[in-house]
Amino acid sequence: MSEPLLLGIDLGAGSLKSTVITGAGEVVASASAPVETLVPKPGHSEQDPAGWWVALVASLKSLWEAGVDPDRVVALSLTAGAHTSVLEDEAGEVLRPAIMWNDARSGAQVTRGRAEAGTEILKRSGNRISATWTLPQLMWLADEEPDVHARIRSLTPAKDWLRRKLDGSRATDLTDAWGIMLADAQSGGWSDALCEMAGIRTAVLPAIVRSTDATGTVTEAAAAETGLRAGTTVICGTSDTNAETYSAGMTRPGIGALKLATAATVSTLTAAPAFSDDVIHYPHLVPGHYYAITATNSCASAHRWLRDALFEDIGFDGMDRKAQTVPAGSEGLLFHPYLSGERSPYWNPDLRASFVGLGFAHKAAHMCRALYEGVAYSLRDCLEVLRQRGMGFTTARLVGGGTRSALWRQTIADVTGLTIEVPEQGDASFGAALIAGIGAGVFSDTDDAARAIRVGETLHPNPENASVYETGFGLFRAAAQALTGVNHDLVAAARGAR
């Protein structure tokens, strides 16, 4: 009999990726399909859920064309970014594009929510209200699109909406439930009080199950569209960061995880959450544990912005080669990657990106290197929040598309002072495939599945560069603070002009 296979599907901000692995954790094949993000107004970020399904079908078709036999797939699971939900009406029709986690439109609702019920929201949800969460997005919808808000009869996190297209299930896991900011962190169920703030009833929300629970099997209709075998076991899944941190090897306290993706995150495993204004907490895939996470809004998205703005002719590889010609510190040039406001440690949707310190000596190559360093400084900002809370670590697993650059990987080590371990596989689709294996019994538990996780490279800080970056980090912070008022005035002026 042919060896059974496991399928993991991850919906990212720019693409959907499907990965097939064996029961030993060996990758058989991967395929991606693009996903479009809509920006109807400055600060807005939306996606059409119909495009997610098109991308899923396309990625699976590519796997089958590459020689993967869908009949050998015994189970599948899905992941996606948290805070992105699909709203549907009584007939099951999608009401509007899904508002993304990096959308900044709900700043006024965040300010109001924080003033009126900030302490209660933190106590009930376990996290501080900010524009990234679904709760204030629903408050915005009630204020700005009341006709749409009044018609909401179903609210489903992104990965669960896609999974329902496969198996007809109506469920989510506890991690994504926390991500909506409508769950009660104490009881594990939905919070009537938080739903009231959002203007919805708990009845519109899905059931909460474990990330590794089976929710159903692939339907005949879904099989006809996707090429999957009807009856294939479908496992709930979880958020992308939960899956990524686990698949990277953050399986016990004391090991951190850094992600260089559309956004960048710093995470660590904890035995219990310590709710605070400056650290986000979620339940982790490892039973009985949580992960503390801080995040910077723009990472690969900032990299892509710079490429599209100035370097389309040479692309990412050309930018990387240019950056390698510039010494550490970019000869006095700083970059703040606040293209979509900022989360940790500022929690300010009105911060804006900047190059600071430009002089005639600076060339295009300096801007490329300064971007790598600016994101690394932002990660250091995030790391310092955890260190101040007694949740620091000395070794971290590094994942995400940004790891493709050797210079960026080393810059992260030099700026943070961490020993960096790069896993052979560590993206969310690989993590989703491991979750599928746990749920289907191919792996006995998370410890068993973790044996499939392997480190491919270890990096240590370069002492000479680390010294340069210690000074640079202080300047980075000072410049960010000095520009805060100017950023606020610029954003206010732009809003007034509209």
N, C-alpha and C positions, 0 to 999 in steps of 0.2 A: 504493500500500500504506500502511496506517495506521502511524504511528510506533510502534515497539516501546516497551513499558513495563517498568519494573523494580519489584519488590515487596520491601520491607523489613519484617520483623516483629520487634518487640521485646517480650519478656516482662519487665515491670517488677514492682515489689513490690506495687503496687496496681491495675495494669491491664495489659492487653496492647494494644499499638498497632501498626497496620499502615499503611504509607505507600507510595503508588505515585508514582513519578517518571518523567519522560522521560529520554532520553539526554543532555539538556542540563542535567539537575539540577532541572528545574521540578517542583514538587509538583502532582500531578494531584488527589489526594484522600488523606485520612487518616481512620481510624476507630479507635475504642477500645472495649474491653469490660472490665468490672471483673474483678479477681481477688481472692479472699478470702484474708486471712492469718489463721491460727489461732494463738491464744495459750492453749494448754491449761494452762500454769503460768506464773507470773511468770518472765521471762527467756527463755521459750521463744518461738520464732517458726517456724511451719511453713505449708506450703501443700500442697493436694491436687493432684497433677499432672493428674488428670482435669479439674479446673477450668481448667487452662491450655488444654487442647484445646477445651473449650467456649468459652472466650474467643476463641481463634484463629478458630474457625468463625464465631462471631458477628461479629467485626470484619471478616472477609472478606465475609460476607453484606451488611454495611453498605456496603462498598465497591461491590459489584455493584449494590446498590439505588441508590447514588448515581450510577450511570451508567458506572462503570469496566467495560471489556470484558475479562474474564479471558483471552480468546483472544489479546489483545495483550501479555500478560505473558510475556516471554521468559525471565525468570530471577527467582528469589527467594532471599533469605538471611535468617537469623535471628540475633538476639542475645538475651542475658539476663544477669542479674546473675551474677557469678562465685560460687563456693563453694557453690552450691545444686545438689545431685545427687539423682537418682532411684535408689532401690534396688529391684531386682527379684529374684524367685526363679527356680528352674529352669524354671518354666512361663511366665515372662515377666510374672508378676503383681507389681504394685507392693506392696512389703512394708509401707510405712508412709508417712505424709506426709513430704514433702521438708523437711529442716532448712534454714533460710534462713541467709544470710550474716550477718544481724544477730542471730542466736540466741546467747545467752550461757550456755547450760547447761553447756558443757564447760570451765568455769573450773578445776575440779580436775584434769582431764586435761591442760590446758595447763600448769599448775604442775608436774605430774609429768613431762610431756614435756620441759619446759624444764630441769628439774633433772637428768634422766637423759640427755638427748640434745639439748639446745638447740643446741649448737654444730654438731653433726652435721646436724641438721635444717636449720639455716641454710645450711650448706655445700652440702647436697644439693639442697634445694628452692629456694634463693635468697632465702628469706624467713623471718622470725621467726614462730614458732608463736604463734597467738592463737586466741581462741574463734571467730573468723570463718571459719576454714579447715575443709575437710572432714576432714583428718587427725584433729584432736582430736575432731571430731564422731563419727567412726567409733570412736575410743577410748572415748568416752562410751557409744556404742551397745553395745560389747563388755562394758562394765561394768554398764550399767543395763537393756539389752534383749538379753541374750545369745542368746535364741532367735531373735530377728529377725536379729541379726548373723550367726549360723551359717548362715542360709539365703540370704545374699547371693550371687547368681551373676552379677549385672550391676550396674555402677555407671555412670551416665550423667549428665553435666552437663545442666542444665535445657534449654538451647536445643537440645542434641543429641537429647534425648529427644523434644522436639516435632518436630524435623526428621525423626527416624526414623519418626514417625507419617505424615510426608508422602512419604518416599522409601524407607523401609526400611533406610537406611544405619546403620552402627554405627561412628561416627567422632567425633572432636572435634578442635579446633585446639590449637596449642601454648599459647596464652594461657589457655584454660580448663583445660588440663592442669596448668599451673602453679597455677591457682586451686584445684585439688583438693588441692594440696600432696603429691602422690604422684609427680610427675614429677622426673626428674633434670635440673637446670638446666644441667649441663655437657654431657650426652650428647644431650639432647632427647627421650629415651625415658622409659619408666616406670622407677621406682626400686624394685628388689626390697627394699632396706633400709627405705624409707619404707612400702611396702605391708606389710612384716612388722610394723612398729610399729602399723599400722592393723588388723592381723589379717586381711588379705585377700590374694588372689593377683593378680598382674598380669593373669591371664587374664580377670578380671571387668571389665577396663577396655577402652574402645574404642581403635581405631587412632588415631594422631595424624597429621593432615594439615594443609595450609596453610589459613588462613582463607578464601582465595579459590579453593580447589579445589572442583570439582564433585563431589558425593557421590552423585548419582543424579538421577532425574526423578520427578515426582509420579506416584504409582501410580493405577491405576483406582479403587481403593477410596477413596483420599484425595480424588481428584477428585470422586467422588460425594458425599462429605461436605462438602467445602469450596467447591465450585463452580470450583476451579482447573481449567485444562486438563490432562488427563493427558498426561504427557511433558514438562511444563514443567521446565526445568533448575533444579536445587536446588544452591546453593552453601553450603559448610560454615557460614561465619559465625564469630562470635567473641563475646567478652564485651561487655556494654553500654558499659563505660567505654572500651574500646579503640575501639569504633565511634564513640562520642560525641566523644572527643578528636580523632579523625581528621576526622570530619565537621564539627567546629567550626573546623578549620583548624590544629590542632597537627600540622603536617606537616614541621617542621624544628626542630632544636634552637634554643633561645632564645625560643620562644613557649610559654607555659603554658596550661593549661585548668582552669577552675574549674567544678564542677558543683553545682547546687542541686537535688537530687532527694531521694528518701527519705533517703539519706545525702548528705553533701557531700564532694567530693574536690578535691584540688589535684594536678595532674599536670604533668609536663614530659617532653619527648622527650630521650633520651640515645643516644649512639652505642654505649655498652656499659653493662651493669649494674654498680653498685657495691654489692654486697650488704652490708647492715648491719642492725642491730637495729631501727632506727627508720624505715626507708623501704622500702616495698613495690616490687618490680620485676616487670614482665611483658614478654614480647615484644610489640612494637607492630606494627600493620598495615603501617607503612612498612618495607619490607625492610631488614634489617641494623640495625634500631633497636629500642630498648626504651623503655618509659616508666616513670618513677619516680613513685610516687603515695603521698600521705598522705591520711588520711581522718578525718572526724568522723562518728560513727555516726548522729546524728539531725539532720535538716534539715527537709525538707518533712514528715517524720513528726512532728517536734516542733510544726511549724506546725499540722498537722492535729489533734494532741493538744490544743493550746490552743483551737482552734476548737471541738472536740467538748466540751471541759470547760467552757468559759465563753461561747463566742460562736456557738453554733449558730443563734441567731436572726438574726445579721447576716452570717455567712459570711465567707469570705476577703476579699471586696471591702470589706465593712464594717470588718473589722479593719485593712485597709490604710488606709482613710480615717481611722480613729482614730489610727493610728501617725503619720500625716502632721501631726497637730496637736501633736506632742510634739517638743521640740528634741533635737538630737544629744546623746547621753549619757543620755537618758531621765531627766534630773534625778536622777542618782545611783542608778538602779535597774539591777542587773545580772542577766542570766539565763545560767545554765550549761545547755546542752542535752543533758545526759548521761542521757537517759531510758532508754537501753539500754547503760549503761556507755560507755566511750570508747576509741577507737583512738588515733590520733596526737594528741599526742605521749606520752600517758600509758599506753596499752595496759593498761587497767584495767577489767575488766567490772563491778567493784563501785562505780564512781563513780555518782552519781545527780544528777539535775537539781535546780536550785534558783533561786529568785528571792532576791537578796541586796540589802539596802538599802531595803526597803519602809518607807514612812512614810505618815502621814495624807494627805500631798499627792499621793500617787500614785493614779492612777485606772486604769480598764481600758485606756485608750489607752497608758499608759506600759508596760503589760505587752506590748502588741502591738509597740511599737517596741523594747522590750528584747529580745524574741525575735529580731527581725531582727538586732540588734546582737550578741546572744550567739552566733548562728550565724556571723556575720562574724568575731567574735573567735576562734572555734574554727578557722575557715579561716586566720586569721592565725597561730594556733598551728601549724597544719599547714605553712603557707608558711615559717615560721621554721626548721622542720626541714630543708627543702630548701635554704634560704639558708645554713644552717650547714654543709651538705655541699657548698657551691659549686655548687648546681644552681638558684639563684634566677633570676628573670626580671623584666622590667619591664612586659611586656604580656601579657595573658591573655585568652583567649576564654572567655566565660561562657555556660553552657548549663544546661538543666534547667527544671523547672516554676516554680521560684522567680524566674526572670527576668521573669515576667509583672508583677511589682511594680517600678515605676520607682524607688520609694524604696529597696527592697531592693538593686536593682542599684547605685544610687549609694552606698548604705551599704557595700557590698562594696569599691568603689573607695576610699572614704574611709578605711576601717579597714585595708586591705591596702597602700595607697599605690600600687597598680597602675593602669596605663591598662587599662581594660576595653573589650574589643570584643565586641559581641553579634552572632553570625551570624544571618542571616535564617532558616536552618535549621541545627539542630545537635543534634538528638536522635538516639538510637540507632537508631530505625527508619529515619531518613533515611540514617544511616551504613550500616545493613544493606542498603539499596537500592543505595548506591554500591558496596558489596562485591559484590552480585549482578551489577552492571554490569561490574566488573573481572573477575570469574570467568567471565562469559559472553562477554567480549571486546567489549562495548559501549564500555568504556574500555580503553586499552592497558595502563595501570598506575596506581599510586596517584597519581602526579604528574598524569596525564591527568584522572583523576576529581576531583582537588582543584580543577580549574578551575571546577567546579560550586559551589564553596563561596564564599559572599558575605557580607560584613559589613554589618549593617543599622544599627548604632549604635555610637558610640565615646564613652566616659565617662572623664573625668579626675578625680582626687581634688580635693575642695573643701578648700582649705588651712585654713579656719576649723574645719570639722568634723574634719579629719584631726588637728588639734591636740588637740581634745577626746578623740578616740578613742585617741590615743597614751597619754594618761593613763589612759583607761578600760581599755585593754588590760593595763596593768600591774596595775591593781586586779582585773581579771578573773582573771589568773593567780594573784595573791596569794590571792584568795578561794578559788579552786579548790584550791590547796595547803592552805590552812587547814582546808578542809572534808573533805579526803581521809579522815582518821581517823574522823571522824564518820560519813561515808558507809559506811565498812567496818563500823562498829559497827551501823548501821541495817540493813544487808543481813544481817549475821550474826543480828541479833535477829529479823528477818523470817523467816529460814530456820528458826531455832529454834522460832518460833511455829507453823510449818507441820508 
